[in-house]
Amino acid sequence: MVGRNPKRVADTRTAQGVPSATPEWLSVSQMQDLLGIGHTKAYSLVASDEIPGVVRIGRRIIRINHQELTNWLEQQKY
């Protein structure tokens, strides 16, 4: 690794793994940003099972399927 900048090597490795499209699974924080809602409302929707496609992994990790969220939003139009 002589002559290489370790920081630059680390930066290129992380940049290659970043997908350019919207991810299939969203975190609650990403859902908040997408819907333009706050923390309390986001967790309220998840806890009430109002939003479809919610997966809980253990006690703390929550993921929301992007396509199911989009379909649900379409159904909410009036």
MARKOL-13547 format. One record per residue (C-alpha): y, z, x; residue in one letter. Coordinates in steps of 0.1 Angstrom, whole numbers, plus 5000, padded with zeros to 4 digits. Last residue first. Example, Ala and Ser with C-alpha at 12.3 -4.5 7.8 and 13.67 -1.06 7.14 Angstrom:
BEGIN
    c2    c3    c1  type
  4989  5071  5137     S
  4955  5078  5123     A
This chain:
BEGIN
    c2    c3    c1  type
  5110  4973  4406     Y
  5095  4972  4440     K
  5070  4999  4448     Q
  5041  4975  4449     Q
  5056  4956  4479     E
  5060  4990  4497     L
  5023  4997  4492     W
  5013  4963  4506     N
  5035  4970  4537     T
  5019  5005  4541     L
  4984  4990  4538     E
  4993  4964  4565     Q
  5008  4990  4589     H
  4978  5014  4587     N
  4992  5049  4590     I
  4982  5072  4618     R
  4982  5110  4619     I
  4973  5131  4649     I
  4977  5169  4646     R
  4946  5185  4631     R
  4919  5161  4643     G
  4925  5124  4637     I
  4940  5119  4603     R
  4941  5085  4589     V
  4966  5073  4563     V
  4960  5039  4548     G
  4976  5046  4514     P
  5009  5064  4510     I
  5011  5089  4481     E
  4985  5111  4498     D
  5008  5141  4490     S
  5007  5152  4526     A
  5016  5117  4539     V
  5046  5113  4516     L
  5058  5149  4524     S
  5054  5142  4561     Y
  5077  5112  4558     A
  5102  5130  4535     K
  5105  5159  4560     T
  5110  5138  4590     H
  5136  5115  4576     G
  5135  5081  4560     I
  5145  5046  4572     G
  5113  5030  4562     L
  5104  5015  4595     L
  5119  5043  4615     D
  5101  5070  4595     Q
  5068  5049  4598     M
  5073  5048  4636     Q
  5077  5086  4636     S
  5046  5091  4614     V
  5026  5070  4640     S
  5018  5034  4631     L
  4985  5016  4633     W
  4983  4978  4634     E
  5011  4976  4660     P
  5040  4952  4654     T
  5039  4923  4678     A
  5049  4923  4715     S
  5021  4945  4727     P
  5029  4967  4758     V
  5000  4967  4783     G
  5017  4945  4809     Q
  5048  4967  4810     A
  5028  4997  4820     T
  5013  4979  4851     R
  5046  4963  4861     T
  5064  4997  4861     D
  5037  5014  4882     A
  5039  4986  4908     V
  5077  4990  4909     R
  5075  5027  4914     K
  5050  5023  4942     P
  5073  5000  4962     N
  5051  4980  4984     R
  5054  4977  5022     G
  5022  4996  5030     V
  5000  5000  5000     M
